[in-house]
Amino acid sequence: MNRTMRVARLAALAVVALAMLAAPLAAGAQPASQPPPRVAVLSLNSRSGTAARVLESLRQGLKELGYREGETLALELRFADGNRDLLPSLTLDVLKLQPTVIVTFGTPATEAATHMAPTVPIVFIGVGDPVGSGYAKSLARPAGRLTGFSFVGPELAGKNLELLTQAVPGVSHIAVLAPGDPELPLARAVWDVLEQAARTLHVRLERFQIPGKVEQLDEALATIAARRPDALLTLNDPLFFVHRTRILSMAGRLRLPTMFQTKEYAGDGGLLAYAPDYGDQGKRAAQYVDKILKGTPPGDLPVEQPTKFELVINLKTAKALGLTIPPAVLARADEVIQ
């Protein structure tokens, strides 16, 4: 499904969503006391890895602010486990609950909530290019009903490629697993940065675009196995994370050095991972939710960017590949898996 068709579908569903939000309470159904605010969490991710860490810190942040889940605040969780086709129905499910605020993890969930819930405040986490994607007029003053925390997508991809070539000198042909619609603003920006970095680093990139189906991922992995590149760079996507054992298994069979944008891949056997530290973003999101619940317009809250990044190196995998990581790269590692 291309972007135009997807937006049209979301727009049609938005009409249904607006009708839900506008429906009056039936006579006699008004509760005796004001119900607690309802905060919905929506994500294309599975409830594991980075999403689990962010959710845990969000809950902790809300608790530290005095909210008691189930008493003074209702928290509704919806995770699509990497299946993009589920996002519209999950978003409709969320809207039936008439949330006060929606917290989205990642760009796909933010896109769905933006189109289908045009009046609900949104706090996003992990959006790669909030301004370029149209979610904020500027980082300092978003000016709409969305705000949150960015992923730094394009710049991060360039750094991933640079670190991969530094850790494995001599690579020249690098396969890139890229997610979603290649015509989306973020996807174009990421690829532009990667191509520019590739020219500077004198490497050739081969792009494998996965619109969103596991069958498409399997086809891409089979093609990569036939093409025999020197290394593999996998961009961040919930589908890839859910099926990471397929990617890691193929890379292991081909003895491919790998670079990822989520640290859990390195823990599961990937060679390298370089990504923002999301440890405190859930807590910061909790503070934004609190401010919005107390009346602050989302557009008055600046979009924050990650300030800390983590490089994880799996030396056990390096040894299995017969690689020696240069000391200069090892010295930069925040975590080394022996």
Secondary structure, 3 states (H helix, E strand, C coil): CCHHHHHHHHHHHHHHHHHHHHCCCCCCCCCCCCCCCEEEEEECCCCCHHHHHHHHHHHHHHHHCCCCECCCEEEEEEECCCCHHHHHHHHHHHHHCCCCEEEEECHHHHHHHHHHCCCCCEEEEEECCCCCCCCCCCCCCCCCCEEEEECCHHHHHHHHHHHHHHHCCCCCEEEEEEECCCCCHHHHHHHHHHHHHHHHHCCEEEEEEECCCHHHHHHHHHHHHHHCCCEEEECCCHHHHHCHHHHHHHHHHHCCCEEECCHHHHHCCCCEEEEECCCCHHHHHHHHHHHHHCCCCHHHCCCECCCCEEEEEEHHHHHHCCCCCCHHHHHHCCEEEC
